[in-house]
Amino acid sequence: MVQRRHDGQTDRTGFDETKNYLTDAVSRIAPRWLARRAVDVDVRTDRAEYDAGDPVEITVRLRNRLPVPVEVATVGRRRWGWRVDGVLEATDEPRYVRDDPDSVSFRAGETKTATVTWTGRFRRSNADGLDRSVPADRGEHVVSAFLPVDDPAPRHEDSTRIYIR
């Protein structure tokens, strides 16, 4: 999902990232291990049960629990991610995200929220290179969101269960 920022640019991460010089300055002082431990991940869906083929709205919240700004280093360019039944973005198509480290900045007590919509289908790549869309099986599925950090703790990933009828 691509969102428009206030300056007209597109924001592929779902967060409105404006430059905050205070966060930059304080985050240089705060140790990285403290910054990583300060951020909680929460994931929710708009409902608990869906009919087959219904879209699932997934809301991800990343919250800085500290009263000071922090900057969290990520292991790649991905600032956060989501999975369905352990499948990244519900697809096994190759994702070309650079491995260069990046970071996510948070103001004191800030919560960043992003919303994505899962179609209720998985994208699968065949051996011949063709992609196909496969509906999710009926039953229970696990939707999770994560913060891609070096030493993931339980607070860096959250999950919820949904049921497809």
Secondary structure in CASP SS format (residue, H / E / C, confidence):
PFRMAT SS
TARGET T0000
AUTHOR 0000-0000-0000
METHOD secondary structure of the structure
MODEL  1
M C 1.00
V C 1.00
Q E 1.00
R E 1.00
R C 1.00
H C 1.00
D C 1.00
G C 1.00
Q C 1.00
T E 1.00
D E 1.00
R C 1.00
T C 1.00
G C 1.00
F C 1.00
D C 1.00
E C 1.00
T C 1.00
K C 1.00
N C 1.00
Y H 1.00
L H 1.00
T H 1.00
D H 1.00
A H 1.00
V H 1.00
S H 1.00
R H 1.00
I H 1.00
A C 1.00
P C 1.00
R H 1.00
W H 1.00
L H 1.00
A H 1.00
R H 1.00
R H 1.00
A H 1.00
V E 1.00
D E 1.00
V E 1.00
D E 1.00
V E 1.00
R E 1.00
T E 1.00
D C 1.00
R C 1.00
A C 1.00
E E 1.00
Y E 1.00
D C 1.00
A C 1.00
G C 1.00
D C 1.00
P C 1.00
V E 1.00
E E 1.00
I E 1.00
T E 1.00
V E 1.00
R E 1.00
L E 1.00
R E 1.00
N E 1.00
R C 1.00
L C 1.00
P C 1.00
V C 1.00
P C 1.00
V E 1.00
E E 1.00
V E 1.00
A E 1.00
T E 1.00
V C 1.00
G C 1.00
R C 1.00
R C 1.00
R C 1.00
W C 1.00
G E 1.00
W E 1.00
R E 1.00
V E 1.00
D C 1.00
G C 1.00
V E 1.00
L E 1.00
E C 1.00
A C 1.00
T E 1.00
D C 1.00
E C 1.00
P C 1.00
R C 1.00
Y C 1.00
V C 1.00
R C 1.00
D C 1.00
D C 1.00
P C 1.00
D E 1.00
S E 1.00
V E 1.00
S E 1.00
F E 1.00
R C 1.00
A C 1.00
G C 1.00
E C 1.00
T E 1.00
K E 1.00
T E 1.00
A E 1.00
T E 1.00
V E 1.00
T E 1.00
W E 1.00
T C 1.00
G C 1.00
R E 1.00
F E 1.00
R E 1.00
R E 1.00
S E 1.00
N C 1.00
A C 1.00
D C 1.00
G C 1.00
L C 1.00
D E 1.00
R E 1.00
S E 1.00
V E 1.00
P E 1.00
A C 1.00
D C 1.00
R C 1.00
G E 1.00
E E 1.00
H E 1.00
V E 1.00
V E 1.00
S E 1.00
A E 1.00
F E 1.00
L C 1.00
P C 1.00
V C 1.00
D C 1.00
D C 1.00
P C 1.00
A C 1.00
P H 1.00
R H 1.00
H H 1.00
E E 1.00
D E 1.00
S E 1.00
T E 1.00
R E 1.00
I E 1.00
Y E 1.00
I E 1.00
R C 1.00
END
